[in-house]
Amino acid sequence: MLETLEQGGKGAKWFRLFDKVFAERNLLAAFQQVAKNDGAAGVDHVHCDEFERQLPDSIWELSDLIKSGTFRPQAIKRVEIPKPGSTEKRPLGIPTVRDRVVQAAIVNVIEPIFERDFAEHSYGFRPGRGCKDALRRVDELIKSGHVFMVDADLKGYFDTIPHDQLMERVKGKISDGPVLKLIESFLTADIISESARWTPERGAPQGAVLSPLLSNIYLDPLDHLIAARGFQMVRYADDFVILCRTLEDAQRALDLVRSWTETAGLTLHPTKTKLVDSRTEAFSFLGYTFRGTNHWPRDKSRQKLKDTLRELTKRTSGESLPSIIQKANQSLKGWFEYFQHSSYANVFQDEDGWLRRRLRSLLRKRIKRRGISKGITDSKRWPNVFFAKQGLFSLKAAHAAVLQPSLR
């Protein structure tokens, strides 16, 4: 897409983008991206597989609606989902599949334009970048002596982005009126919850395909401001830390962020935003807890895994043990893939032991015994090797295997 756009730019701004948005080829590629992520149905109750059954007619219809200027986004379904390891909930916006396709088509066209100028230290929702890259950079900076940091938290970031200022930043690179109008229509689409319907005056709904790119566009000036002042920042979406060599530098960086967020209509969380000496204090970033040169899964990350496994290993479950283990392994392997670089092996040993106790309690009930497993009798009846033979994935063993090459 970028090669095509190179011919459409004029100076610092881009024109003639609209025809690329409604191109049937782009819309079909956008649907494939949406279908890959699947997701829940929106207010029209249409799932991806149902939309797909109407291909190619659904793509032709969308293209004609956009081209004629008669396309209008449907309302966004708003649901509250639990925050990992917490009793709190966060709002999630679910556009219809049809609208997700159009948003993905817009992203396909405009993302390359903004991507070229995004700051190096921005890692969230960008092609070829991810959480592990951000975590690796934090680790490198700490080990190089950047031990004082600003641990920042933008309060309700996605729900508080000012539409007018956001659109001004989009207009800084795009001058195609119909494309701008289309983007704005998604920002102002009605939101429906269980008890209300309203038109948002701020924000970009979490869950919308377009929102991650727009969120990066809005914070990009902060990225470049921090870099221009010589501070080392690592940002993943609205989650960021600024790492410094001295406490004085960290305080100056925090003052700079405070000043910028006030101008940008955003709010730093008063208690979650703080200065940290990582040599003696712990801080969390992208699921890990850091202190000194060590890092390990934060408590909320461990709790999220347990919540998932707890649902799979209820004593009242009627599924066979092999089926339960197969499903548990999927969660365990995914969790380990992300947290395998923990500095401490006991984290994995603890989680393994917890899960085996859950499984022993389940098996205990199946032989008509009351209560949960907590004694050596059950451990002898179903020893660790029993679960290993059943194919249960061991976090501890997997971690030892990862470490093995470095021990040779």
N, C-alpha and C positions, 0 to 999 in steps of 0.2 A: 504493500500500500504506500510506503514512504516514497518509492521510486516514482509512483504516479503523482504524488503530492508535490514532489520537487518542482514539477512543471507548473503547478498552480499557485505558487507563492509569489507575492509581490512585496519586496522589502521584508519587513518584519511580520507582515500580516498575510493571512491566507484567504483566498477567494475561491469561488467555484468548487465548493466541497459538497453541496447539497445533492448533486446527481450521483455522487459516489456513495452517499448514505442510502439512498433508495434503490441503488443498483441491485437487481435480483441476486446476482452472484454474492454480493456482500451480505444481503439479508439471509441467504441460505447458509453461508459460513457462520453468521451470527447465531442462527438457530442451532447449528451443530455445537457451538460453544455452550449455549444455554442448556441443550439437552445433555451434554456431558456432565454438567453440574446438577442436573435434574432439579430438585427442590420442590417445594409445595406449590399447590395451585393458588392463584389469586382469587379476587372477588368473583370471577366468572366461573370458578371451579374447574377450569380446563387444565389438565396436566400435560406434560411434554409429549407423552405418547399419543394423546388425543390430538394435539396440534399436528404431530408428525403424520398422522393418518390422513390429514387434509392436504398434505403437500402434493403437488406444488401450488395448488390453488391458494392456500393461505399466504404463501410468499408473494404471489402475484397481486393478491388483494392488498396486502400491506404496502407493497411498492406503489400501487396506484393511489392509495390513501395519502401516503407521504408526499408523493409527487404533486398531487392536486392541492395539497395544503389542507386537506380535510381530516387528517389523522389527529385524534385526540387521545391522550392517555386515559386509561381507566383508573378508578380509585385504587389506592394501595391498602392492602390489608395489613393492619398492625397487630402484632402479637407480642406478648411478653415471654421471654425465655430466661431460664435460670442462668445466672452467672456461675461459671465453674467454681466449685468449692465454696459457694456462698449462698446465703438465703436471699440475696438481692436478685432482682431481675433487670434485664435490659430490653429495650424495645427493638423489634425487628420488623422492617417493612417488607412486605411480599407483593411486588407488582405481578400482574398477570403474565403468563408466558409470552403472549403477544407483545406486551410492552417491554419485557426483558429482551426480546429479540431486537426490537428497535433500538433500545439503549446499547446493546452489544454492537449493533451496526454503527452507531455514532462513535463508540469507543474505537472501533477498528479504523475509523477515518481520522479522528483527531488525536488519538494517543501518540502516534509517531511525531506529531508536531510539537507536543509538549515534552515528550520523553527526551528529546535531544538536549534540552536545556535544564532538566531536573538535576538537582545537586547530587554529588557522588555519595553523600552520606544518607540518602533517602533509600530505604530498602523495601517498603511495603507496597504491595500491589503493582510491582514493576516487572517487566519481562526479564527473565534470567536472574532475578534476585529473590531473596526470601529471608525467612527468620534466621536460618543458620548463618547466612552471610552477616547479618546484623550482630548476632551473638559472637561470631568469630572476631568481628571488629572491636566489640566491647572488650573482649578478652585480650586482644592485642594491645589496646590502649592502656588498660590497667597494668599489664606487664611492662609497658614502656614508661610507667611512672605517672600516668594520668589517674591519680587515686582519689581526687576530690571531684565530686560531681553534683550536677543539678539533676535530681530525679523529678521529672515534671509530669503533671497530670492535667490534661485539659478537661474541664468539667463538662460533660455532655456534649462533646465536640460535634459529633455528626448532627445533633439536633439544634445546634446554635449557630451554624455558619450563616452569616448574613447574605441573603440572596443578591442584594444589589452589589456588594463588594465582590462576591464570587463571580458574578457575571462580568464585572469590569475586568477581572483578571482573565477570564476566558476571552473577552473582546480584545485583550492585549495582543492576541495572536490570530484570532479568527474574526473576519469581517463579512462572513456569509450570513446575511440576515435570516434566511429560513432555517439554517442550522442552529443559530442562536435562539431563535423562537422555539425550536423543537426542544432544545436543552432546558430552556426556561419552563416549558410546559410540564416537563417531568418534575421540576423542583416544586411547582405549585399544584401538582395533582392532589386531589382530595385524599385524605387519610381516613380509613374506617377502622374503628376498634369495636369491641363488644358493646360499648355503651355510647359511642359518639361518632360524629363525622365532622371534619373540619378541613379548612384549606390552610396549609402551613405558610407562615410568613418568613420562616427561617429554616435552615437545616437541609440536609441531603440524607434521605432515609438509609440506615444500615440495612443491607439486604438488596438494595437496588444495584443493578449492574454498573450504572454510571457513577454511583457515589464514590467508590474508591479513587477513581481518576480525579473527580472534582475535589475530593478532600486533599489530594496531593497538590493540585493546582493552587488551592487556597493557602496551603502552608509553604509553598515554594519560596515566596519572598523571605519568610523567616529562615529557611534553610540557607539562603544565600547571604542574608544579613549575618547570621552566626559564623558562617565560613569566612566572610570578609573581615570579621573582627579577630580571626585567628583561633577561634574555639573549635574543639573537636566534638561534633555532634553525631549521634547515631539515632536515626528516626525510622520507626516502622508505623506508618499511618499516623495516628494521633498519640502514639506511645513513643516518647523519646527521652534520651539522657544526654547531657553535655558533660564531657570528661575533661578535667583540668589538672594542671600540675600543682596548683596552690589553692588554698581556700579563698584567697582574695580574688583570684580569677573566677572561681566558681560563683562567688557573690556577684561579681560584675556581669557574668553571663546570665544569672537569674534576674538581675535588674533589667537587663536588655530584653529578656523574654517577657517579663511583666509589662514593660512599656509597649512592646509590640502587640501583645495580645489585647491590651486595652484599646489600642487604635483599631485592631482588627475585629473588635466586637466579640472577643472570646474571653473565657474566664479560666484562670488557673485554680485548680482545687486548693482551697486554703490549708487543708491538713495533709493531703497526699503529696503536695509539691514541697520538696525539702532539699537541703544541702546534706550531702553524705560524705563521710570519710570512709572509703571502702576498705581501708585497712582494719578498721575496728567495728564498722557498722555494716549490716547487711542491706542490700537493696534488691528488688526484683525487677526483671525485665524479660518479657516474652516467655514467661513460663519458668524461667530459671531464677534462683536466688544466688547472688554473688556476695562474697566477702573475701577480702584479700585476693589471692590468686585462685581461689577455689570457687566452684559453682556446682549447684545441684538442683533437682526439681523442687520448685517452691511448694509449700504445703497445699495450696489450692490446686496445683497440677496433680499432685498425688491424690487429693480428694476426688478430683474429677474422674481419675482412673477407677478409684474404688466405687464411685457412684455407678459407673458403667458396669463394672464387674458384679456389683451387688444385685443389679437387676437381672443379670444372667444366671446367678447362682442362688436364687431363692430356694429355700428348703421345700417349698411347695411346687417347685418346677416339675412338670411331667416329662420333660425332654430326657433323652438318654444321656449318660455321662459323656460319651464321645461327641455328641452334638453340642453339649454345653462347652466342652473343652475346645472344640473347633471354633466356636464363636468367641470364647474368651481369648483364644490365641490371636485372633484378628486384632482385638483391642490391645493386647499386650505387645504385639510386634509393632503396631503403629506407634504406641507410646514409647517403646524402646528406641525406635528409629530416631525419634526426636531427642530423647534424653540420654542416649548412650554415652554422651561425653561428660556425664556427672563425675565430679572428683571423688565421690565416695561410693564404694561398692555396697555399703550396708543399706543404702536406700533400696537397692534391688532385692537384697536378701529379705528385708522387712516385707516388701510387697509380695514376694513369693510365699512367705510364710503365712501372711494374712489370707491369701487366696486359697492355699491348701486347707487352712482351717475352715474356710467357708465350704469347700467341697466335702470335707470330712463331716461337717454338720449335715449337709445334704444327704450323704450316704448313710449317716447314722439314722436319720429319719426313715430311710428306705428299708432299714432292717428293724423298724418298729421300736427304736430307742428314743427316749425323750431328751430334750435339751440340746444345747450346742456342744460342739467338740472343744474340749479344753484339757483333757487328760492324756496321759501317756498310752492308755489302752487303745484309743483311736489312732494314735500315731503309729502304734505297732501293727494294728489291723490294716491301716492304709498308709504305709510309710512313704517317704518322698519318692523312693524308687518306683512305687506303684503308679504315681501320677506321671513320672517320667516315661514309663512304659505305655501309658495311655496317650502320650504325645503332648502333654502339657508344656507349653513354652516356659522356660525358666529365664527370668530376667538376669539373675545372678550368673548363670552359665553363659548367657549371651554376652554379658559385660566382660566376663573373663576371656571369652574368645576374641573380643575386640581388643583387649589389652595384650593378648598373647604375642602378636607380632612385635610390639615394642619391648617385650621382655627377652626376645631372642638375641 
